[in-house]
Amino acid sequence: MRRKFLLLLSLAALPLLPLEAQAADPLWLKTLAHLEAQKQVVPDESSTRIEATSNYTDTTLTRRKLDHWEGNKPIYRITAAEPPLAPGDTERENQNQQISETLGRGQDWLSPDTPVRRSEGVALDGQSWTLFEAEDKSFTRKVQLRAWVDPETGRPHRIDIQGRFVMVIQLDVSSRYQTDARGRSLAQNVAGTLKVDTLGKGMKLRFDIAVDSWAERP
């Protein structure tokens, strides 16, 4: 089940394709500029909680720390695991690497010509935000985006993605952003649900990724 979880995380990077020509919204361009900052860093210390349910529920909690670099690729070591990591269990090790790569991509599948709808004064978490919404539909998928951003700076507060793929996969991901000491907006928490239903047999995954600290790319 963990392999399927990793596969579906990568689906979040599918682009929202422009349906028609649209002049780029200046505030949207500011948001994209903030999201570019995610590519400057990788998680240093983080934790991942996964709850997988099919015939039974299996929950894992893994903490990891950046160990070293191989070229531009960060390599992690697991510092704590519940249940304990079994000898030769490379699956959670690989999971850590792919989660890092997913967070490191940021939202690079968004682009200036992504067709967005803009709403002002949208309340969330006790504050007022500008809300950008976008949607991409085809026969095999439907992807919806909602981004709550600062109305002046475009700094992202929260970005939600809902994806429906090949009519059997549902992916809901919510990313919450915080500002670091250098003024960059980084995805401090990524949580969501994945459902797969094939011929009446399926599974459900809940995942929560919390980043405690970041490391600069070399």
Backbone bond lengths (Angstrom), bond angles and torsions (degrees), N, CA, C in turn:
res aa  C-N    CA-C-N  psi(-1)  N-CA   C-N-CA  omega(-1)  CA-C   N-CA-C  phi
1 M - - - 1.458 - - 1.521 111.92 -
2 R 1.343 116.84 -30.33 1.448 118.52 -178.80 1.525 110.59 -66.69
3 R 1.333 116.71 -35.54 1.465 118.48 178.71 1.521 110.68 -60.97
4 K 1.322 116.45 -41.05 1.461 119.37 179.06 1.515 110.35 -65.44
5 F 1.328 117.23 -37.03 1.458 120.45 177.44 1.518 110.78 -59.24
6 L 1.325 117.03 -44.42 1.447 120.72 -179.60 1.519 111.49 -65.62
7 L 1.314 117.07 -40.52 1.459 121.23 178.08 1.510 110.47 -58.99
8 L 1.317 116.58 -43.56 1.462 119.40 -175.67 1.508 112.57 -75.14
9 L 1.332 118.36 -26.98 1.455 118.38 173.36 1.519 110.69 -58.68
10 S 1.310 117.07 -37.86 1.457 120.61 -179.03 1.521 111.69 -68.39
11 L 1.332 118.11 -24.27 1.457 120.19 178.80 1.519 111.93 -65.39
12 A 1.339 116.44 -22.29 1.465 119.25 178.13 1.522 111.52 -64.29
13 A 1.327 117.41 -15.81 1.461 120.69 -179.17 1.519 112.57 -89.03
14 L 1.330 119.07 2.33 1.455 120.27 177.10 1.522 109.74 -63.59
15 P 1.325 118.49 134.94 1.456 120.41 -174.44 1.528 112.32 -75.07
16 L 1.330 114.27 151.02 1.453 120.69 167.16 1.531 106.37 -87.66
17 L 1.299 116.95 111.29 1.454 121.15 -172.48 1.520 110.98 -82.92
18 P 1.336 117.97 138.33 1.457 120.43 176.83 1.524 111.08 -61.31
19 L 1.307 116.65 126.90 1.461 120.69 177.95 1.524 111.32 -86.49
20 E 1.317 115.39 -25.50 1.454 120.12 179.61 1.524 107.86 -160.36
21 A 1.330 116.36 161.59 1.458 120.21 179.85 1.528 109.99 -62.63
22 Q 1.333 116.73 135.80 1.453 120.83 179.92 1.521 108.49 -149.15
23 A 1.329 115.88 130.53 1.459 119.45 177.36 1.521 109.05 -65.06
24 A 1.327 116.04 136.57 1.457 120.67 -177.41 1.526 110.75 -67.06
25 D 1.324 116.22 131.80 1.455 122.41 176.44 1.532 108.07 -73.01
26 P 1.344 119.03 128.28 1.474 120.38 -178.38 1.524 113.15 -57.48
27 L 1.333 117.31 -37.58 1.460 119.48 179.33 1.522 110.67 -69.99
28 W 1.314 117.15 -36.25 1.464 121.09 176.23 1.529 110.58 -62.02
29 L 1.331 116.84 -39.34 1.462 120.56 177.59 1.531 110.87 -63.32
30 K 1.330 116.62 -36.86 1.467 119.84 176.52 1.528 110.74 -64.81
31 T 1.335 116.35 -40.31 1.464 120.25 178.14 1.521 110.66 -61.70
32 L 1.327 116.56 -44.41 1.464 120.13 179.65 1.524 111.09 -62.82
33 A 1.319 116.87 -36.30 1.461 120.13 178.44 1.527 110.74 -64.82
34 H 1.337 116.73 -39.63 1.462 120.16 176.58 1.527 110.75 -64.43
35 L 1.316 117.36 -40.37 1.464 120.73 -178.08 1.528 111.79 -67.64
36 E 1.310 117.53 -25.48 1.465 120.81 177.33 1.524 111.37 -61.40
37 A 1.338 116.65 -26.96 1.464 120.11 -177.61 1.524 112.05 -62.59
38 Q 1.339 116.94 -24.44 1.459 120.49 -179.88 1.530 111.16 -60.26
39 K 1.325 117.02 -27.64 1.461 120.92 -177.29 1.528 112.54 -75.97
40 Q 1.337 117.28 -11.03 1.453 120.56 -179.22 1.526 112.79 -81.73
41 V 1.338 116.81 -13.99 1.460 121.00 -173.01 1.524 110.43 -134.87
42 V 1.334 114.90 165.95 1.460 122.65 169.67 1.514 107.05 -133.17
43 P 1.340 118.30 158.87 1.463 118.81 175.83 1.527 110.92 -59.52
44 D 1.326 116.27 134.38 1.457 121.17 173.28 1.529 109.43 -91.66
45 E 1.336 116.55 -59.66 1.459 121.96 174.02 1.525 108.61 -121.42
46 S 1.323 116.86 134.46 1.464 120.42 -177.96 1.520 109.81 -156.76
47 S 1.315 114.80 167.55 1.463 121.08 176.68 1.522 109.01 -134.17
48 T 1.320 115.79 147.75 1.458 122.28 -179.95 1.523 108.86 -130.85
49 R 1.321 115.40 125.45 1.463 120.79 175.54 1.521 108.47 -114.46
50 I 1.328 116.69 128.18 1.461 122.00 179.97 1.521 109.12 -128.25
51 E 1.313 115.84 128.86 1.464 122.11 175.58 1.519 107.77 -118.50
52 A 1.323 116.08 112.22 1.461 121.99 -176.28 1.517 109.74 -109.78
53 T 1.329 116.62 130.23 1.456 121.88 -178.41 1.517 110.34 -127.66
54 S 1.321 116.97 124.35 1.467 123.01 169.46 1.522 106.07 -133.61
55 N 1.330 116.89 -97.69 1.458 119.38 172.43 1.523 111.18 -81.35
56 Y 1.326 115.82 -20.03 1.457 121.73 177.73 1.522 107.13 -148.83
57 T 1.335 117.31 172.39 1.456 121.97 -179.24 1.524 110.26 -107.52
58 D 1.310 114.73 129.71 1.464 121.84 -179.73 1.523 107.70 -122.87
59 T 1.333 117.61 124.39 1.456 121.98 -177.94 1.522 110.16 -118.75
60 T 1.329 115.98 131.77 1.461 120.97 176.56 1.526 109.42 -127.89
61 L 1.328 115.27 144.93 1.461 121.94 175.11 1.524 107.40 -129.26
62 T 1.320 116.27 125.05 1.456 121.12 -175.65 1.523 109.81 -130.65
63 R 1.330 116.00 129.92 1.467 121.17 172.86 1.526 108.20 -109.02
64 R 1.319 115.84 144.12 1.452 119.60 -176.70 1.519 110.88 -141.30
65 K 1.338 114.89 158.73 1.463 122.59 -178.46 1.514 108.41 -137.44
66 L 1.326 115.89 138.63 1.453 120.01 175.09 1.525 109.22 -61.25
67 D 1.332 116.33 126.60 1.465 120.60 -176.35 1.525 111.29 -100.92
68 H 1.330 116.83 -51.42 1.457 120.32 179.43 1.523 108.85 -164.62
69 W 1.308 115.30 179.30 1.455 121.84 179.21 1.518 109.73 -115.56
70 E 1.317 115.36 141.20 1.459 121.93 168.91 1.517 106.86 -116.58
71 G 1.332 114.93 94.43 1.459 119.03 -170.32 1.512 108.86 69.16
72 N 1.339 116.52 -123.90 1.459 121.08 177.20 1.524 112.62 -97.20
73 K 1.327 116.93 8.23 1.465 120.95 -176.93 1.525 110.95 -99.59
74 P 1.350 117.68 122.68 1.467 119.73 177.64 1.527 110.55 -77.02
75 I 1.325 116.16 137.82 1.452 121.91 178.21 1.527 108.52 -115.24
76 Y 1.327 116.47 131.42 1.463 121.96 -173.01 1.522 111.69 -112.81
77 R 1.318 114.85 155.85 1.462 121.43 169.47 1.523 108.28 -122.37
78 I 1.314 115.79 144.90 1.454 121.39 178.16 1.520 109.02 -82.95
79 T 1.332 116.67 124.85 1.467 121.18 -178.15 1.521 112.48 -98.92
80 A 1.326 117.54 -20.27 1.466 121.13 177.39 1.521 108.34 -159.24
81 A 1.326 115.55 145.57 1.464 119.76 -179.07 1.515 109.72 -150.35
82 E 1.317 114.89 139.06 1.467 121.73 176.41 1.526 108.99 -136.96
83 P 1.344 119.78 116.71 1.466 125.15 -1.62 1.527 111.19 -65.47
84 P 1.342 117.06 163.74 1.465 120.51 -177.48 1.524 111.34 -55.43
85 L 1.319 114.60 146.56 1.461 120.67 -179.22 1.529 109.50 -70.22
86 A 1.318 116.49 126.55 1.464 120.95 179.94 1.527 109.89 -77.12
87 P 1.322 117.71 148.74 1.467 120.27 176.70 1.532 110.74 -56.92
88 G 1.305 115.54 132.59 1.457 119.83 178.94 1.513 114.68 79.44
89 D 1.346 117.60 6.35 1.469 120.79 179.50 1.524 108.36 -80.02
90 T 1.312 115.79 91.47 1.469 120.41 -179.16 1.520 112.30 -86.63
91 E 1.339 116.65 -9.79 1.458 119.08 -174.17 1.523 111.53 -66.28
92 R 1.332 116.77 -43.90 1.465 118.50 178.73 1.531 111.01 -71.37
93 E 1.329 116.83 -30.94 1.462 119.48 174.46 1.529 110.16 -61.49
94 N 1.333 116.51 -46.83 1.459 120.22 179.13 1.520 111.31 -64.86
95 Q 1.325 115.85 -36.14 1.459 120.88 176.99 1.519 110.72 -58.18
96 N 1.328 116.58 -44.59 1.460 120.50 179.41 1.518 111.46 -59.69
97 Q 1.324 116.34 -43.86 1.456 119.75 -179.26 1.523 111.37 -62.69
98 Q 1.321 116.84 -42.31 1.457 118.85 -176.20 1.526 111.42 -72.87
99 I 1.332 117.26 -34.11 1.464 119.96 176.04 1.518 109.67 -61.96
100 S 1.321 116.36 -42.21 1.458 120.04 178.30 1.520 111.05 -60.10
101 E 1.327 116.22 -44.91 1.458 119.97 -179.67 1.528 110.94 -64.48
102 T 1.343 116.76 -36.99 1.461 120.55 178.56 1.518 110.89 -63.63
103 L 1.349 117.15 -46.95 1.454 120.24 179.61 1.527 110.75 -67.25
104 G 1.318 116.80 -34.64 1.450 120.41 -178.38 1.519 113.37 -67.73
105 R 1.339 116.75 -25.01 1.470 119.54 178.54 1.515 111.73 -71.73
106 G 1.331 116.68 -21.09 1.455 119.55 -175.08 1.520 110.07 62.91
107 Q 1.317 116.06 -141.54 1.462 120.87 178.09 1.522 108.54 -111.13
108 D 1.348 116.34 49.21 1.463 119.00 -173.51 1.522 113.21 -72.09
109 W 1.341 117.29 -1.90 1.460 119.65 175.72 1.527 111.01 -84.77
110 L 1.340 117.60 -8.67 1.460 121.31 173.79 1.522 108.52 -85.86
111 S 1.318 116.18 150.10 1.452 119.48 -176.59 1.525 109.96 -143.50
112 P 1.347 117.36 164.20 1.468 120.31 179.54 1.522 113.23 -57.64
113 D 1.352 117.54 -31.31 1.464 118.71 -177.94 1.525 112.61 -95.52
114 T 1.340 117.50 12.94 1.463 118.92 169.57 1.520 108.60 -61.15
115 P 1.338 118.99 123.70 1.470 120.86 -177.83 1.531 110.48 -72.89
116 V 1.321 117.13 111.05 1.458 121.61 -176.34 1.525 111.02 -116.68
117 R 1.332 114.74 148.27 1.460 122.44 170.91 1.524 107.46 -103.17
118 R 1.314 116.62 139.45 1.462 120.91 -174.11 1.525 110.52 -118.31
119 S 1.322 116.19 131.28 1.470 122.27 176.40 1.522 108.36 -127.81
120 E 1.325 115.99 139.50 1.464 120.65 -177.59 1.530 111.17 -102.95
121 G 1.329 115.56 155.37 1.459 121.49 172.72 1.515 114.42 65.42
122 V 1.313 117.35 37.38 1.464 121.61 -179.23 1.532 108.81 -89.93
123 A 1.317 116.62 123.29 1.465 121.85 -175.45 1.529 111.15 -81.45
124 L 1.331 115.93 136.85 1.460 122.78 174.47 1.523 108.06 -161.37
125 D 1.324 115.74 131.22 1.473 121.79 178.68 1.526 112.19 54.49
126 G 1.321 116.27 38.57 1.459 121.03 175.26 1.509 115.51 76.62
127 Q 1.348 117.61 10.52 1.453 121.00 178.64 1.521 110.19 -131.71
128 S 1.344 115.19 167.69 1.455 121.47 -179.79 1.527 109.21 -106.08
129 W 1.354 116.39 131.17 1.450 121.54 -174.85 1.529 111.05 -130.29
130 T 1.312 115.54 163.09 1.458 121.27 164.24 1.523 107.39 -87.89
131 L 1.328 116.12 132.35 1.464 120.94 -179.47 1.522 109.71 -108.43
132 F 1.320 116.61 124.12 1.458 122.48 171.51 1.524 108.38 -103.67
133 E 1.333 116.01 135.74 1.460 121.55 178.19 1.515 109.09 -130.08
134 A 1.318 115.60 142.86 1.464 121.55 178.53 1.517 108.71 -145.84
135 E 1.323 115.77 156.64 1.461 120.64 -178.35 1.519 109.37 -148.08
136 D 1.326 115.27 142.88 1.457 121.42 176.18 1.527 107.63 -134.72
137 K 1.313 116.62 125.36 1.462 121.41 -177.55 1.520 110.28 -124.19
138 S 1.316 114.85 144.01 1.458 121.55 168.54 1.519 106.93 -150.79
139 F 1.321 117.11 -177.14 1.462 119.83 -178.68 1.521 111.65 -64.26
140 T 1.333 116.55 -33.30 1.467 119.99 -173.72 1.523 113.99 -102.15
141 R 1.320 118.76 -6.39 1.453 118.78 -177.19 1.517 111.72 -155.13
142 K 1.330 114.01 159.87 1.451 122.11 172.25 1.525 106.63 -145.17
143 V 1.316 116.07 119.94 1.454 121.15 -178.30 1.526 108.75 -121.25
144 Q 1.328 115.79 129.91 1.458 121.15 178.78 1.523 109.07 -123.70
145 L 1.319 115.51 139.73 1.456 122.74 -179.78 1.518 110.18 -122.93
146 R 1.338 115.98 139.65 1.465 121.78 170.38 1.518 107.11 -135.26
147 A 1.321 116.62 126.01 1.459 121.42 -178.55 1.519 109.90 -129.09
148 W 1.339 116.18 119.41 1.457 122.50 176.41 1.525 107.64 -95.13
149 V 1.328 117.16 120.33 1.466 120.58 -174.16 1.525 109.69 -132.01
150 D 1.332 114.97 160.29 1.459 120.83 176.51 1.530 109.32 -65.00
151 P 1.336 118.41 130.10 1.476 120.45 -174.55 1.523 114.17 -67.63
152 E 1.332 117.85 -16.24 1.464 120.05 -179.95 1.531 111.76 -100.84
153 T 1.321 116.28 -46.39 1.467 120.06 -172.83 1.524 113.49 -98.36
154 G 1.336 117.45 -17.91 1.458 120.49 -175.41 1.519 113.50 77.97
155 R 1.330 117.17 4.75 1.460 120.80 -178.69 1.537 109.88 -63.06
156 P 1.351 118.27 127.06 1.473 119.16 -176.84 1.523 112.25 -72.57
157 H 1.311 115.27 140.95 1.466 122.35 174.51 1.527 110.03 -105.21
158 R 1.334 115.36 -44.24 1.470 120.87 179.66 1.528 108.43 -153.93
159 I 1.327 115.80 141.54 1.464 121.81 175.55 1.522 108.39 -131.02
160 D 1.320 116.32 124.46 1.462 122.39 177.90 1.519 109.91 -111.03
161 I 1.316 115.77 139.51 1.456 122.13 175.83 1.511 108.50 -127.66
162 Q 1.318 116.62 130.31 1.457 122.61 172.86 1.517 107.88 -119.18
163 G 1.329 116.23 124.25 1.451 120.32 -179.10 1.509 111.79 -127.14
164 R 1.327 115.47 139.02 1.463 122.26 173.92 1.515 106.09 -125.93
165 F 1.348 116.39 119.49 1.455 120.51 -172.14 1.521 110.08 -124.78
166 V 1.326 115.30 136.01 1.463 124.71 178.66 1.523 112.66 42.35
167 M 1.305 116.36 29.30 1.472 125.05 171.48 1.528 113.98 64.60
168 V 1.328 118.20 5.92 1.462 119.26 179.18 1.528 112.30 -126.12
169 I 1.324 117.88 -9.47 1.457 121.62 -175.74 1.522 109.48 -118.98
170 Q 1.330 116.33 131.13 1.448 122.32 175.69 1.526 108.36 -124.22
171 L 1.313 116.15 128.12 1.450 121.76 -178.97 1.518 109.46 -129.81
172 D 1.330 116.68 123.73 1.462 122.92 176.90 1.526 107.98 -123.40
173 V 1.326 116.58 120.41 1.455 121.81 -176.54 1.523 109.30 -130.10
174 S 1.331 115.76 134.81 1.459 121.20 177.03 1.527 108.55 -125.88
175 S 1.330 116.22 124.46 1.465 122.17 179.01 1.525 109.09 -112.64
176 R 1.327 115.35 129.23 1.469 121.48 177.74 1.520 109.03 -111.91
177 Y 1.329 115.13 136.12 1.459 121.39 -171.59 1.527 111.47 -110.84
178 Q 1.333 113.88 145.76 1.458 121.64 172.59 1.522 108.74 -130.74
179 T 1.331 115.61 157.40 1.456 121.14 -178.94 1.522 109.57 -96.37
180 D 1.338 116.09 128.73 1.461 119.22 -179.62 1.525 110.47 -87.16
181 A 1.336 116.44 -176.99 1.460 121.39 -175.70 1.522 112.62 -63.49
182 R 1.323 117.40 -21.44 1.464 121.31 179.53 1.523 112.20 -96.25
183 G 1.334 116.49 8.32 1.464 120.61 176.47 1.506 114.60 80.84
184 R 1.348 117.20 16.79 1.458 120.31 179.66 1.513 110.44 -92.92
185 S 1.333 116.12 144.26 1.464 122.10 176.81 1.525 108.82 -91.38
186 L 1.335 116.50 116.13 1.459 121.68 -175.17 1.521 110.13 -124.49
187 A 1.340 116.05 144.93 1.473 121.63 -177.94 1.526 109.26 -75.39
188 Q 1.332 115.95 93.24 1.459 121.14 -175.36 1.529 112.14 -75.10
189 N 1.330 116.49 -28.15 1.467 120.45 -179.28 1.530 109.23 -142.54
190 V 1.334 115.60 131.23 1.464 121.99 177.12 1.525 106.58 -127.84
191 A 1.323 116.61 119.95 1.465 120.58 -177.58 1.514 109.23 -137.51
192 G 1.331 114.67 154.84 1.461 116.78 179.35 1.506 113.27 178.58
193 T 1.330 113.01 -170.94 1.459 122.13 -177.38 1.523 109.56 -135.17
194 L 1.306 114.93 139.47 1.457 121.92 175.34 1.527 108.95 -123.88
195 K 1.324 116.43 129.65 1.462 121.04 177.18 1.518 109.08 -125.33
196 V 1.304 115.83 135.18 1.463 121.72 176.73 1.524 107.53 -127.52
197 D 1.327 116.64 128.00 1.457 121.20 -178.62 1.518 108.66 -134.58
198 T 1.325 116.74 110.77 1.469 121.89 179.60 1.518 109.22 -128.15
199 L 1.320 115.57 117.99 1.461 122.16 176.74 1.524 112.04 52.93
200 G 1.336 114.64 43.04 1.454 119.64 177.55 1.504 114.95 79.73
201 K 1.332 117.57 -4.63 1.456 121.40 177.63 1.519 107.73 -110.96
202 G 1.312 116.12 134.99 1.454 117.07 -177.49 1.505 112.69 -156.15
203 M 1.301 113.70 -176.09 1.448 120.83 176.99 1.520 108.22 -148.63
204 K 1.322 114.68 163.47 1.456 121.12 178.82 1.516 108.25 -136.35
205 L 1.315 115.47 133.27 1.453 121.62 178.56 1.517 109.86 -123.21
206 R 1.308 115.46 133.49 1.464 121.37 168.78 1.525 106.68 -112.20
207 F 1.315 117.08 133.80 1.455 119.99 179.94 1.521 110.70 -135.19
208 D 1.322 114.50 148.80 1.461 121.45 -179.61 1.525 107.84 -144.15
209 I 1.325 115.83 117.26 1.460 122.00 -179.20 1.523 107.91 -113.25
210 A 1.327 117.08 119.86 1.457 122.18 179.37 1.517 109.18 -117.11
211 V 1.324 116.33 125.83 1.463 121.86 179.49 1.529 108.52 -100.66
212 D 1.338 115.55 120.69 1.468 121.01 -179.48 1.516 112.01 -87.30
213 S 1.325 117.28 -33.44 1.458 121.51 179.84 1.520 109.63 -155.52
214 W 1.343 114.80 160.78 1.459 121.57 -176.54 1.509 111.09 -119.06
215 A 1.311 117.34 156.71 1.460 123.56 174.27 1.515 109.46 -124.23
216 E 1.321 116.27 140.37 1.461 121.19 179.26 1.535 109.19 -72.44
217 R 1.320 115.27 143.85 1.458 118.50 172.17 1.529 109.44 -71.19
218 P 1.333 116.27 144.81 1.478 119.01 179.71 1.526 111.63 -68.82
